[in-house]
Amino acid sequence: MTVNGVKKEISVQISLSELLRQEGFQTERIAVERNGEIVPRGSYETTWISNEDQLEVVSFVGGG
């Protein structure tokens, strides 16, 4: 799989929420695209990730 262009390998199937925790993302301030489609935040726990997936994770940053 790739996460933001970086190749990663998983040995067991995990949920998107678990992968995000392992990678250190704060789920309340991100948006995730999986294989070209936005994943609704409410689906992170039930979305299963495989080594064929391509993920883009975008963090929201406030500013002024």
PDB file of N, CA, C and O in Angstrom:
ATOM      1  N   MET A   1       0.841  -1.160   0.000  1.00  0.00           N
ATOM      2  CA  MET A   1       0.000   0.000   0.000  1.00  0.00           C
ATOM      3  C   MET A   1       0.888   1.225   0.000  1.00  0.00           C
ATOM      4  O   MET A   1       2.079   1.151   0.303  1.00  0.00           O
ATOM      5  N   THR A   2       0.296   2.342  -0.341  1.00  0.00           N
ATOM      6  CA  THR A   2       1.014   3.601  -0.215  1.00  0.00           C
ATOM      7  C   THR A   2       0.195   4.544   0.656  1.00  0.00           C
ATOM      8  O   THR A   2      -1.032   4.584   0.569  1.00  0.00           O
ATOM      9  N   VAL A   3       0.889   5.296   1.492  1.00  0.00           N
ATOM     10  CA  VAL A   3       0.276   6.324   2.326  1.00  0.00           C
ATOM     11  C   VAL A   3       0.999   7.622   2.013  1.00  0.00           C
ATOM     12  O   VAL A   3       2.177   7.792   2.329  1.00  0.00           O
ATOM     13  N   ASN A   4       0.265   8.539   1.381  1.00  0.00           N
ATOM     14  CA  ASN A   4       0.851   9.825   0.963  1.00  0.00           C
ATOM     15  C   ASN A   4       2.116   9.613   0.139  1.00  0.00           C
ATOM     16  O   ASN A   4       3.108  10.320   0.314  1.00  0.00           O
ATOM     17  N   GLY A   5       2.070   8.630  -0.761  1.00  0.00           N
ATOM     18  CA  GLY A   5       3.174   8.373  -1.674  1.00  0.00           C
ATOM     19  C   GLY A   5       4.289   7.500  -1.127  1.00  0.00           C
ATOM     20  O   GLY A   5       5.232   7.187  -1.854  1.00  0.00           O
ATOM     21  N   VAL A   6       4.207   7.095   0.144  1.00  0.00           N
ATOM     22  CA  VAL A   6       5.239   6.265   0.767  1.00  0.00           C
ATOM     23  C   VAL A   6       4.750   4.828   0.836  1.00  0.00           C
ATOM     24  O   VAL A   6       3.675   4.551   1.367  1.00  0.00           O
ATOM     25  N   LYS A   7       5.561   3.906   0.288  1.00  0.00           N
ATOM     26  CA  LYS A   7       5.182   2.494   0.320  1.00  0.00           C
ATOM     27  C   LYS A   7       5.243   1.932   1.724  1.00  0.00           C
ATOM     28  O   LYS A   7       6.211   2.140   2.457  1.00  0.00           O
ATOM     29  N   LYS A   8       4.179   1.207   2.088  1.00  0.00           N
ATOM     30  CA  LYS A   8       4.082   0.548   3.388  1.00  0.00           C
ATOM     31  C   LYS A   8       3.625  -0.883   3.138  1.00  0.00           C
ATOM     32  O   LYS A   8       2.995  -1.182   2.123  1.00  0.00           O
ATOM     33  N   GLU A   9       3.951  -1.751   4.070  1.00  0.00           N
ATOM     34  CA  GLU A   9       3.537  -3.158   3.975  1.00  0.00           C
ATOM     35  C   GLU A   9       2.839  -3.523   5.283  1.00  0.00           C
ATOM     36  O   GLU A   9       3.354  -3.252   6.368  1.00  0.00           O
ATOM     37  N   ILE A  10       1.663  -4.140   5.169  1.00  0.00           N
ATOM     38  CA  ILE A  10       0.995  -4.635   6.375  1.00  0.00           C
ATOM     39  C   ILE A  10       0.937  -6.154   6.286  1.00  0.00           C
ATOM     40  O   ILE A  10       0.766  -6.721   5.207  1.00  0.00           O
ATOM     41  N   SER A  11       1.080  -6.799   7.436  1.00  0.00           N
ATOM     42  CA  SER A  11       1.103  -8.266   7.450  1.00  0.00           C
ATOM     43  C   SER A  11      -0.256  -8.855   7.792  1.00  0.00           C
ATOM     44  O   SER A  11      -0.524 -10.020   7.498  1.00  0.00           O
ATOM     45  N   VAL A  12      -1.113  -8.051   8.413  1.00  0.00           N
ATOM     46  CA  VAL A  12      -2.473  -8.495   8.730  1.00  0.00           C
ATOM     47  C   VAL A  12      -3.443  -7.407   8.300  1.00  0.00           C
ATOM     48  O   VAL A  12      -3.096  -6.227   8.253  1.00  0.00           O
ATOM     49  N   GLN A  13      -4.654  -7.819   7.992  1.00  0.00           N
ATOM     50  CA  GLN A  13      -5.659  -6.836   7.597  1.00  0.00           C
ATOM     51  C   GLN A  13      -6.065  -6.007   8.817  1.00  0.00           C
ATOM     52  O   GLN A  13      -6.378  -6.555   9.875  1.00  0.00           O
ATOM     53  N   ILE A  14      -6.057  -4.684   8.659  1.00  0.00           N
ATOM     54  CA  ILE A  14      -6.431  -3.792   9.757  1.00  0.00           C
ATOM     55  C   ILE A  14      -7.427  -2.763   9.252  1.00  0.00           C
ATOM     56  O   ILE A  14      -7.575  -2.548   8.049  1.00  0.00           O
ATOM     57  N   SER A  15      -8.100  -2.138  10.197  1.00  0.00           N
ATOM     58  CA  SER A  15      -9.050  -1.089   9.833  1.00  0.00           C
ATOM     59  C   SER A  15      -8.296   0.205   9.526  1.00  0.00           C
ATOM     60  O   SER A  15      -7.156   0.399   9.948  1.00  0.00           O
ATOM     61  N   LEU A  16      -8.948   1.060   8.800  1.00  0.00           N
ATOM     62  CA  LEU A  16      -8.362   2.359   8.501  1.00  0.00           C
ATOM     63  C   LEU A  16      -8.075   3.122   9.788  1.00  0.00           C
ATOM     64  O   LEU A  16      -7.029   3.761   9.899  1.00  0.00           O
ATOM     65  N   SER A  17      -8.981   3.068  10.762  1.00  0.00           N
ATOM     66  CA  SER A  17      -8.748   3.795  12.012  1.00  0.00           C
ATOM     67  C   SER A  17      -7.503   3.285  12.732  1.00  0.00           C
ATOM     68  O   SER A  17      -6.756   4.084  13.296  1.00  0.00           O
ATOM     69  N   GLU A  18      -7.262   1.974  12.726  1.00  0.00           N
ATOM     70  CA  GLU A  18      -6.073   1.420  13.369  1.00  0.00           C
ATOM     71  C   GLU A  18      -4.808   1.863  12.626  1.00  0.00           C
ATOM     72  O   GLU A  18      -3.817   2.227  13.258  1.00  0.00           O
ATOM     73  N   LEU A  19      -4.835   1.834  11.313  1.00  0.00           N
ATOM     74  CA  LEU A  19      -3.683   2.288  10.531  1.00  0.00           C
ATOM     75  C   LEU A  19      -3.378   3.755  10.827  1.00  0.00           C
ATOM     76  O   LEU A  19      -2.217   4.125  11.002  1.00  0.00           O
ATOM     77  N   LEU A  20      -4.409   4.583  10.881  1.00  0.00           N
ATOM     78  CA  LEU A  20      -4.203   5.998  11.162  1.00  0.00           C
ATOM     79  C   LEU A  20      -3.591   6.200  12.542  1.00  0.00           C
ATOM     80  O   LEU A  20      -2.713   7.047  12.709  1.00  0.00           O
ATOM     81  N   ARG A  21      -4.040   5.435  13.531  1.00  0.00           N
ATOM     82  CA  ARG A  21      -3.452   5.515  14.875  1.00  0.00           C
ATOM     83  C   ARG A  21      -1.980   5.108  14.844  1.00  0.00           C
ATOM     84  O   ARG A  21      -1.131   5.780  15.429  1.00  0.00           O
ATOM     85  N   GLN A  22      -1.684   3.998  14.153  1.00  0.00           N
ATOM     86  CA  GLN A  22      -0.302   3.523  14.066  1.00  0.00           C
ATOM     87  C   GLN A  22       0.610   4.550  13.398  1.00  0.00           C
ATOM     88  O   GLN A  22       1.781   4.681  13.754  1.00  0.00           O
ATOM     89  N   GLU A  23       0.061   5.273  12.431  1.00  0.00           N
ATOM     90  CA  GLU A  23       0.855   6.266  11.701  1.00  0.00           C
ATOM     91  C   GLU A  23       0.913   7.614  12.419  1.00  0.00           C
ATOM     92  O   GLU A  23       1.617   8.522  11.977  1.00  0.00           O
ATOM     93  N   GLY A  24       0.174   7.748  13.526  1.00  0.00           N
ATOM     94  CA  GLY A  24       0.246   8.967  14.325  1.00  0.00           C
ATOM     95  C   GLY A  24      -0.664  10.104  13.883  1.00  0.00           C
ATOM     96  O   GLY A  24      -0.450  11.250  14.278  1.00  0.00           O
ATOM     97  N   PHE A  25      -1.676   9.810  13.072  1.00  0.00           N
ATOM     98  CA  PHE A  25      -2.596  10.852  12.633  1.00  0.00           C
ATOM     99  C   PHE A  25      -3.666  11.103  13.694  1.00  0.00           C
ATOM    100  O   PHE A  25      -4.118  10.167  14.353  1.00  0.00           O
ATOM    101  N   GLN A  26      -4.069  12.356  13.859  1.00  0.00           N
ATOM    102  CA  GLN A  26      -5.185  12.721  14.727  1.00  0.00           C
ATOM    103  C   GLN A  26      -6.440  12.720  13.862  1.00  0.00           C
ATOM    104  O   GLN A  26      -6.631  13.615  13.038  1.00  0.00           O
ATOM    105  N   THR A  27      -7.289  11.725  14.046  1.00  0.00           N
ATOM    106  CA  THR A  27      -8.404  11.504  13.123  1.00  0.00           C
ATOM    107  C   THR A  27      -9.427  12.626  13.100  1.00  0.00           C
ATOM    108  O   THR A  27     -10.182  12.740  12.134  1.00  0.00           O
ATOM    109  N   GLU A  28      -9.476  13.448  14.123  1.00  0.00           N
ATOM    110  CA  GLU A  28     -10.473  14.527  14.125  1.00  0.00           C
ATOM    111  C   GLU A  28     -10.071  15.694  13.222  1.00  0.00           C
ATOM    112  O   GLU A  28     -10.891  16.577  12.968  1.00  0.00           O
ATOM    113  N   ARG A  29      -8.838  15.718  12.737  1.00  0.00           N
ATOM    114  CA  ARG A  29      -8.371  16.840  11.916  1.00  0.00           C
ATOM    115  C   ARG A  29      -7.823  16.415  10.555  1.00  0.00           C
ATOM    116  O   ARG A  29      -6.942  17.075  10.005  1.00  0.00           O
ATOM    117  N   ILE A  30      -8.347  15.306  10.009  1.00  0.00           N
ATOM    118  CA  ILE A  30      -7.854  14.825   8.720  1.00  0.00           C
ATOM    119  C   ILE A  30      -9.007  14.438   7.798  1.00  0.00           C
ATOM    120  O   ILE A  30     -10.149  14.271   8.227  1.00  0.00           O
ATOM    121  N   ALA A  31      -8.671  14.303   6.536  1.00  0.00           N
ATOM    122  CA  ALA A  31      -9.554  13.697   5.539  1.00  0.00           C
ATOM    123  C   ALA A  31      -8.738  12.600   4.862  1.00  0.00           C
ATOM    124  O   ALA A  31      -7.534  12.752   4.655  1.00  0.00           O
ATOM    125  N   VAL A  32      -9.402  11.485   4.516  1.00  0.00           N
ATOM    126  CA  VAL A  32      -8.704  10.349   3.926  1.00  0.00           C
ATOM    127  C   VAL A  32      -9.335   9.999   2.587  1.00  0.00           C
ATOM    128  O   VAL A  32     -10.554   9.880   2.463  1.00  0.00           O
ATOM    129  N   GLU A  33      -8.473   9.838   1.591  1.00  0.00           N
ATOM    130  CA  GLU A  33      -8.892   9.350   0.282  1.00  0.00           C
ATOM    131  C   GLU A  33      -8.292   7.963   0.109  1.00  0.00           C
ATOM    132  O   GLU A  33      -7.088   7.771   0.275  1.00  0.00           O
ATOM    133  N   ARG A  34      -9.140   7.004  -0.226  1.00  0.00           N
ATOM    134  CA  ARG A  34      -8.689   5.619  -0.444  1.00  0.00           C
ATOM    135  C   ARG A  34      -9.010   5.222  -1.876  1.00  0.00           C
ATOM    136  O   ARG A  34     -10.173   5.185  -2.277  1.00  0.00           O
ATOM    137  N   ASN A  35      -7.977   4.930  -2.632  1.00  0.00           N
ATOM    138  CA  ASN A  35      -8.134   4.534  -4.033  1.00  0.00           C
ATOM    139  C   ASN A  35      -8.984   5.532  -4.816  1.00  0.00           C
ATOM    140  O   ASN A  35      -9.813   5.146  -5.639  1.00  0.00           O
ATOM    141  N   GLY A  36      -8.766   6.814  -4.547  1.00  0.00           N
ATOM    142  CA  GLY A  36      -9.438   7.870  -5.305  1.00  0.00           C
ATOM    143  C   GLY A  36     -10.789   8.300  -4.772  1.00  0.00           C
ATOM    144  O   GLY A  36     -11.425   9.172  -5.365  1.00  0.00           O
ATOM    145  N   GLU A  37     -11.256   7.713  -3.663  1.00  0.00           N
ATOM    146  CA  GLU A  37     -12.553   8.082  -3.106  1.00  0.00           C
ATOM    147  C   GLU A  37     -12.408   8.501  -1.648  1.00  0.00           C
ATOM    148  O   GLU A  37     -11.681   7.872  -0.880  1.00  0.00           O
ATOM    149  N   ILE A  38     -13.108   9.566  -1.278  1.00  0.00           N
ATOM    150  CA  ILE A  38     -13.088  10.045   0.110  1.00  0.00           C
ATOM    151  C   ILE A  38     -13.770   9.015   1.007  1.00  0.00           C
ATOM    152  O   ILE A  38     -14.843   8.508   0.680  1.00  0.00           O
ATOM    153  N   VAL A  39     -13.138   8.712   2.140  1.00  0.00           N
ATOM    154  CA  VAL A  39     -13.718   7.800   3.126  1.00  0.00           C
ATOM    155  C   VAL A  39     -14.411   8.643   4.193  1.00  0.00           C
ATOM    156  O   VAL A  39     -13.757   9.457   4.845  1.00  0.00           O
ATOM    157  N   PRO A  40     -15.721   8.467   4.387  1.00  0.00           N
ATOM    158  CA  PRO A  40     -16.405   9.218   5.448  1.00  0.00           C
ATOM    159  C   PRO A  40     -15.808   8.884   6.809  1.00  0.00           C
ATOM    160  O   PRO A  40     -15.487   7.727   7.082  1.00  0.00           O
ATOM    161  N   ARG A  41     -15.661   9.882   7.652  1.00  0.00           N
ATOM    162  CA  ARG A  41     -15.061   9.707   8.972  1.00  0.00           C
ATOM    163  C   ARG A  41     -15.757   8.599   9.765  1.00  0.00           C
ATOM    164  O   ARG A  41     -15.090   7.859  10.489  1.00  0.00           O
ATOM    165  N   GLY A  42     -17.056   8.469   9.648  1.00  0.00           N
ATOM    166  CA  GLY A  42     -17.803   7.443  10.361  1.00  0.00           C
ATOM    167  C   GLY A  42     -17.511   6.032   9.888  1.00  0.00           C
ATOM    168  O   GLY A  42     -17.931   5.071  10.531  1.00  0.00           O
ATOM    169  N   SER A  43     -16.799   5.885   8.776  1.00  0.00           N
ATOM    170  CA  SER A  43     -16.477   4.567   8.226  1.00  0.00           C
ATOM    171  C   SER A  43     -15.054   4.112   8.505  1.00  0.00           C
ATOM    172  O   SER A  43     -14.661   3.031   8.066  1.00  0.00           O
ATOM    173  N   TYR A  44     -14.271   4.909   9.223  1.00  0.00           N
ATOM    174  CA  TYR A  44     -12.868   4.547   9.468  1.00  0.00           C
ATOM    175  C   TYR A  44     -12.743   3.208  10.184  1.00  0.00           C
ATOM    176  O   TYR A  44     -11.847   2.425   9.870  1.00  0.00           O
ATOM    177  N   GLU A  45     -13.631   2.928  11.147  1.00  0.00           N
ATOM    178  CA  GLU A  45     -13.562   1.675  11.921  1.00  0.00           C
ATOM    179  C   GLU A  45     -13.929   0.452  11.078  1.00  0.00           C
ATOM    180  O   GLU A  45     -13.442  -0.647  11.343  1.00  0.00           O
ATOM    181  N   THR A  46     -14.776   0.632  10.073  1.00  0.00           N
ATOM    182  CA  THR A  46     -15.274  -0.504   9.287  1.00  0.00           C
ATOM    183  C   THR A  46     -14.662  -0.594   7.896  1.00  0.00           C
ATOM    184  O   THR A  46     -15.058  -1.447   7.101  1.00  0.00           O
ATOM    185  N   THR A  47     -13.706   0.272   7.592  1.00  0.00           N
ATOM    186  CA  THR A  47     -12.998   0.233   6.309  1.00  0.00           C
ATOM    187  C   THR A  47     -11.717  -0.562   6.502  1.00  0.00           C
ATOM    188  O   THR A  47     -10.838  -0.159   7.264  1.00  0.00           O
ATOM    189  N   TRP A  48     -11.612  -1.692   5.810  1.00  0.00           N
ATOM    190  CA  TRP A  48     -10.456  -2.582   5.950  1.00  0.00           C
ATOM    191  C   TRP A  48      -9.432  -2.258   4.880  1.00  0.00           C
ATOM    192  O   TRP A  48      -9.774  -2.068   3.712  1.00  0.00           O
ATOM    193  N   ILE A  49      -8.175  -2.195   5.286  1.00  0.00           N
ATOM    194  CA  ILE A  49      -7.073  -1.797   4.415  1.00  0.00           C
ATOM    195  C   ILE A  49      -6.280  -3.028   3.973  1.00  0.00           C
ATOM    196  O   ILE A  49      -6.049  -3.954   4.751  1.00  0.00           O
ATOM    197  N   SER A  50      -5.869  -3.012   2.696  1.00  0.00           N
ATOM    198  CA  SER A  50      -5.027  -4.100   2.183  1.00  0.00           C
ATOM    199  C   SER A  50      -3.764  -3.501   1.566  1.00  0.00           C
ATOM    200  O   SER A  50      -3.659  -2.285   1.405  1.00  0.00           O
ATOM    201  N   ASN A  51      -2.822  -4.352   1.228  1.00  0.00           N
ATOM    202  CA  ASN A  51      -1.560  -3.889   0.644  1.00  0.00           C
ATOM    203  C   ASN A  51      -1.730  -3.297  -0.758  1.00  0.00           C
ATOM    204  O   ASN A  51      -0.803  -2.671  -1.272  1.00  0.00           O
ATOM    205  N   GLU A  52      -2.888  -3.482  -1.381  1.00  0.00           N
ATOM    206  CA  GLU A  52      -3.132  -2.928  -2.708  1.00  0.00           C
ATOM    207  C   GLU A  52      -3.685  -1.509  -2.665  1.00  0.00           C
ATOM    208  O   GLU A  52      -3.787  -0.857  -3.703  1.00  0.00           O
ATOM    209  N   ASP A  53      -4.043  -1.022  -1.477  1.00  0.00           N
ATOM    210  CA  ASP A  53      -4.685   0.285  -1.365  1.00  0.00           C
ATOM    211  C   ASP A  53      -3.693   1.432  -1.511  1.00  0.00           C
ATOM    212  O   ASP A  53      -2.512   1.320  -1.183  1.00  0.00           O
ATOM    213  N   GLN A  54      -4.228   2.543  -2.020  1.00  0.00           N
ATOM    214  CA  GLN A  54      -3.482   3.798  -2.089  1.00  0.00           C
ATOM    215  C   GLN A  54      -4.244   4.807  -1.250  1.00  0.00           C
ATOM    216  O   GLN A  54      -5.407   5.102  -1.525  1.00  0.00           O
ATOM    217  N   LEU A  55      -3.587   5.336  -0.228  1.00  0.00           N
ATOM    218  CA  LEU A  55      -4.215   6.280   0.690  1.00  0.00           C
ATOM    219  C   LEU A  55      -3.548   7.641   0.599  1.00  0.00           C
ATOM    220  O   LEU A  55      -2.326   7.746   0.493  1.00  0.00           O
ATOM    221  N   GLU A  56      -4.364   8.671   0.640  1.00  0.00           N
ATOM    222  CA  GLU A  56      -3.881  10.038   0.768  1.00  0.00           C
ATOM    223  C   GLU A  56      -4.547  10.599   2.009  1.00  0.00           C
ATOM    224  O   GLU A  56      -5.774  10.596   2.116  1.00  0.00           O
ATOM    225  N   VAL A  57      -3.746  11.081   2.947  1.00  0.00           N
ATOM    226  CA  VAL A  57      -4.258  11.634   4.196  1.00  0.00           C
ATOM    227  C   VAL A  57      -3.892  13.126   4.213  1.00  0.00           C
ATOM    228  O   VAL A  57      -2.725  13.497   4.088  1.00  0.00           O
ATOM    229  N   VAL A  58      -4.906  13.954   4.367  1.00  0.00           N
ATOM    230  CA  VAL A  58      -4.704  15.394   4.374  1.00  0.00           C
ATOM    231  C   VAL A  58      -5.068  15.924   5.750  1.00  0.00           C
ATOM    232  O   VAL A  58      -6.163  15.659   6.247  1.00  0.00           O
ATOM    233  N   SER A  59      -4.170  16.663   6.363  1.00  0.00           N
ATOM    234  CA  SER A  59      -4.414  17.285   7.669  1.00  0.00           C
ATOM    235  C   SER A  59      -4.918  18.702   7.477  1.00  0.00           C
ATOM    236  O   SER A  59      -4.433  19.433   6.614  1.00  0.00           O
ATOM    237  N   PHE A  60      -5.891  19.085   8.285  1.00  0.00           N
ATOM    238  CA  PHE A  60      -6.419  20.453   8.258  1.00  0.00           C
ATOM    239  C   PHE A  60      -5.608  21.289   9.248  1.00  0.00           C
ATOM    240  O   PHE A  60      -5.395  20.899  10.396  1.00  0.00           O
ATOM    241  N   VAL A  61      -5.171  22.438   8.770  1.00  0.00           N
ATOM    242  CA  VAL A  61      -4.379  23.331   9.607  1.00  0.00           C
ATOM    243  C   VAL A  61      -5.090  24.673   9.668  1.00  0.00           C
ATOM    244  O   VAL A  61      -5.424  25.257   8.637  1.00  0.00           O
ATOM    245  N   GLY A  62      -5.318  25.154  10.874  1.00  0.00           N
ATOM    246  CA  GLY A  62      -5.943  26.463  11.036  1.00  0.00           C
ATOM    247  C   GLY A  62      -4.901  27.566  10.922  1.00  0.00           C
ATOM    248  O   GLY A  62      -3.708  27.340  11.128  1.00  0.00           O
ATOM    249  N   GLY A  63      -5.357  28.724  10.603  1.00  0.00           N
ATOM    250  CA  GLY A  63      -4.422  29.843  10.498  1.00  0.00           C
ATOM    251  C   GLY A  63      -5.181  31.145  10.383  1.00  0.00           C
ATOM    252  O   GLY A  63      -6.410  31.177  10.326  1.00  0.00           O
ATOM    253  N   GLY A  64      -4.432  32.188  10.351  1.00  0.00           N
ATOM    254  CA  GLY A  64      -5.098  33.470  10.257  1.00  0.00           C
ATOM    255  C   GLY A  64      -4.207  34.526   9.719  1.00  0.00           C
ATOM    256  O   GLY A  64      -4.627  35.674   9.578  1.00  0.00           O
TER     257      GLY A  64
END
